[in-house]
Amino acid sequence: MRLRNVKDTDKILDSCSYLIKDYTNLKGKWNEEFQNNNPIYLEIGMGMGDFLYKMALKYPEINFIGMEKQSKVIVRAIKKYPQKLANLRIIRGDALNLKQVFAKEIATIYLNFSDPWPKIRHQNRRLTSAIFLNIYEDLFKNNKRIIMKTDNLTLLASSIVSLSKFGYIINEVNFDLENSDIYNICTEYEMKFRNMGIKINYLEGIKK
Amino acid sequence: MRLRNVKDTDKILDSCSYLIKDYTNLKGKWNEEFQNNNPIYLEIGMGMGDFLYKMALKYPEINFIGMEKQSKVIVRAIKKYPQKLANLRIIRGDALNLKQVFAKEIATIYLNFSDPWPKIRHQNRRLTSAIFLNIYEDLFKNNKRIIMKTDNLTLLASSIVSLSKFGYIINEVNFDLENSDIYNICTEYEMKFRNMGIKINYLEGIKK
């Protein structure tokens, strides 16, 4: 998604009370930040924050952290959701650096509409490639759980195979999330696909 | 597929030289029947035999066995392919009885366009349900390999999950076989789907 810069981006980011700037200090201490021992769910590539914010409202007993690479995306999420929630934090950063952010303290990772990197020569950049699965190994507290949604069948197929080869059990696959029984928060982004008649796919992998 | 009976079905079946009638005598001795030690690939639900016959012609170094429940389907396959091949045999029987037919002597199982049994209450009848995977455990010689093709996304999703939970690694998934690099023998049945614009899905699971 190519976006124009938002005016006063730095000012908005600086004044946001739930964007954590110095997050490396919190490595291994995120439960202190949340002041509870509730499980922590991480969304990598939170985009405009629809999913994360609505999940945080629905599940107050879970702590949510959203990670996003681009400032101009984060600033839009902050403008859309200015109110701080006790169980929601966001950070700006790259998934390649996740080990600097978290010790073994994550319960679930969400990957919603991640960049599919459809070309074979870019497949290592997919967030379910073995490179990233290796990184995630050091983030999970107990059991490992990755939940993804995507409209892209190339990414879906490669994710199923990659997770399976890495030792994950494919616990659920669905090729038509809208018409399934799976609980779903439909984001703005997702609604665009629906309106174009594109099916959304759901994948859940777990690993002990 | 509901078919009319073919005239002289019994006569055609009786006179076919590659339909094995007393197959229980061959349990554990199928390589003797083929008079070689080549690997044996089994297709469960061979239908009209297009896939099996073409595979047998293409891969003379592999032995192929087709299993089919219905006489009126087998008789059509025999009429279409009257010539005996050294590396091809067919049997009439039900997959639930496979353990009476084979000892640990199969290398690969093919499931092509199996009945999807789409209703949840019938899911145990799907040829990739745990009931059947348990049966297959006793058929494989060394590594276990199941390859399936289907147009049905319910069957595909449940097969991915079922195989994965049973300990199979999902080695390959493809949602558009026609436009993939995967080698494929397109059967008459499959061509009908293609002509309707329906995508064919491919799944390969392996287990040690």
HADDOCK unambig.tbl for C-alpha pairs under 7 A between the chains (distance, minus, plus):
assign (segid A and resid 157 and name CA) (segid B and resid 173 and name CA) 5.50 0.50 0.50
assign (segid A and resid 157 and name CA) (segid B and resid 174 and name CA) 6.32 0.50 0.50
assign (segid A and resid 161 and name CA) (segid B and resid 170 and name CA) 5.38 0.50 0.50
assign (segid A and resid 161 and name CA) (segid B and resid 171 and name CA) 5.77 0.50 0.50
assign (segid A and resid 161 and name CA) (segid B and resid 172 and name CA) 6.10 0.50 0.50
assign (segid A and resid 164 and name CA) (segid B and resid 169 and name CA) 5.47 0.50 0.50
assign (segid A and resid 164 and name CA) (segid B and resid 170 and name CA) 5.69 0.50 0.50
assign (segid A and resid 165 and name CA) (segid B and resid 169 and name CA) 5.93 0.50 0.50
assign (segid A and resid 165 and name CA) (segid B and resid 170 and name CA) 6.97 0.50 0.50
assign (segid A and resid 169 and name CA) (segid B and resid 164 and name CA) 5.48 0.50 0.50
assign (segid A and resid 169 and name CA) (segid B and resid 165 and name CA) 5.94 0.50 0.50
assign (segid A and resid 170 and name CA) (segid B and resid 161 and name CA) 5.37 0.50 0.50
assign (segid A and resid 170 and name CA) (segid B and resid 164 and name CA) 5.69 0.50 0.50
assign (segid A and resid 170 and name CA) (segid B and resid 165 and name CA) 6.96 0.50 0.50
assign (segid A and resid 171 and name CA) (segid B and resid 161 and name CA) 5.76 0.50 0.50
assign (segid A and resid 172 and name CA) (segid B and resid 161 and name CA) 6.10 0.50 0.50
assign (segid A and resid 173 and name CA) (segid B and resid 157 and name CA) 5.50 0.50 0.50
assign (segid A and resid 174 and name CA) (segid B and resid 157 and name CA) 6.31 0.50 0.50
